[in-house]
């Protein structure tokens, strides 16, 4: 075995277990993902997917964030910051 073969798992892993196993270099059923975004980009993505903003982390299948927006970068411009000077 060269380490690249798929290892069958009894059931689909939870997101938390998938991340833990990946960090420990143990077999996982699929690669955990995380997509961070600014508030403005999050609203644009939600519009693109035609979903509520709060549903975006689940739609992106984020594994590290808490699905409550904890990993949304708020240091950049928001929709309210684009007023004429």
C-alpha positions in Angstrom: 0.0 0.0 0.0 1.5 3.4 -1.0 -0.8 5.5 1.2 -2.8 6.8 -1.7 -5.5 4.1 -1.7 -9.0 5.0 -0.5 -9.8 3.6 2.9 -13.4 2.5 3.3 -15.1 4.1 6.4 -18.1 2.6 8.1 -20.2 5.8 7.8 -19.8 9.4 6.8 -17.7 11.4 9.3 -19.0 14.5 11.1 -17.3 17.7 10.1 -15.5 17.9 13.4 -14.3 14.3 13.1 -13.2 14.8 9.5 -11.1 17.8 10.5 -9.6 16.1 13.5 -8.7 13.0 11.4 -7.2 15.1 8.6 -5.0 17.0 11.1 -3.8 13.7 12.6 -3.1 12.4 9.1 -5.7 9.7 9.5 -8.0 8.5 6.7 -11.0 10.7 5.9 -14.0 10.1 3.7 -13.4 13.4 1.9 -11.2 16.5 2.3 -12.5 19.1 4.8 -13.0 22.5 3.3 -13.3 26.1 4.6 -14.1 29.2 2.6 -13.8 32.5 4.4 -15.2 35.8 3.0 -15.9 39.4 3.8 -19.4 40.4 4.8 -19.8 42.1 1.4 -18.6 39.0 -0.5 -20.8 36.8 1.7 -23.9 38.8 0.7 -22.8 38.6 -3.0 -22.3 34.8 -2.7 -25.7 34.4 -1.0 -27.3 36.3 -3.8 -25.6 34.2 -6.4 -26.8 31.0 -4.8 -30.2 32.5 -4.0 -30.0 31.6 -0.4 -30.3 33.5 2.9 -26.9 34.9 4.1 -27.1 32.8 7.3 -27.2 29.6 5.1 -24.0 30.4 3.3 -21.5 28.5 5.6 -23.6 25.3 5.2 -23.9 25.8 1.4 -20.1 26.2 1.1 -19.7 23.0 3.3 -17.4 24.9 5.7 -15.8 22.6 8.3 -13.8 25.0 10.5 -16.3 27.9 11.1 -19.2 27.4 13.5 -21.8 28.1 10.9 -22.8 31.2 12.8 -20.5 33.6 10.8 -17.6 33.4 13.2 -15.1 33.2 10.3 -16.5 36.1 8.2 -13.7 38.7 7.9 -15.2 42.0 8.9 -12.2 44.2 8.5 -12.8 45.0 4.9 -15.4 47.1 3.2 -19.1 46.3 3.6 -22.1 47.3 1.6 -22.5 50.3 3.9 -19.0 51.6 3.3 -19.6 52.4 -0.4 -21.2 55.8 0.1 -20.0 58.7 -2.3 -17.3 60.9 -0.8 
